[in-house]
Amino acid sequence: MVIAALARRQKRTAQLLKVRFYSAAKWNAACCLNQAAPRTNPLQTPRKNLLATALLGIAWTVSVALGLRILFNYETTPGQIGAVPPAWPSASKIGRSNDRPTLVMLAHPRCPCTRASISELAKIMARAQGRMDAYVLFFKPRQSGAAWEDSALRGSAAAIPGVKVLSDVDGVEARRFGAETSGHTLLFDRDGGLLFSGGITQSRGHAGENAGERAIVSMVNNQPSARASTFVFGCSLGNRSQLGDKARCLK
């Protein structure tokens, strides 16, 4: 009986050891798995978001700067000027005054940039106080109807006291005066000599005091002028003559 009791005790001890060994092995395996699992850095995700935001901000800044540069170049790039005659063209059908200076502006009725030129012309006429005659010749395609001449720009020019508005069919008069850009303004003395040729805005579509306006006002009032010519800022009369109302500028 003693031997049997010892045998049972040894068997029970073996079973307990087996259970303890299995539990230890399972615990070690779990620890290994926990150690092998990657640890996430709580600062890693915010850093990625911050980097993405910074890159987007840089891209936006570069895009805005590039857009402003393109717009600045467009607004400050002058238009073409043709062969301007040194005296009133003999072939012109426009009546020139023999007792005072005569101003001629060539324009396109669908050019938004020329709104500023018309605005400056109104200021010039107010300061000239009737000492000169003035014409605004608007380009008109030969095949166009009456609706072509019904534009706000033409109406604004016609509303200026002392300004006569005429149609320049197919740009014939513009070529005689050497104008290739809408807003080109010329001033001739009473003998037909050219006094001034150029634009009366500082840049494309921007009204305000400018060298062309000062020069014309000085000449009309018999005062010396430092400028006899300036750049012309506006839409191309040639392109718009070919494309009609389909031609657009950025204004």
Beta strands, then each sheet from edge to edge (+ up, - down):
strand 1: 102-107
strand 2: 133-140
strand 3: 163-169
strand 4: 184-188
strand 5: 194-198
sheet 1: 3+ 2+ 1+ 4- 5+
end
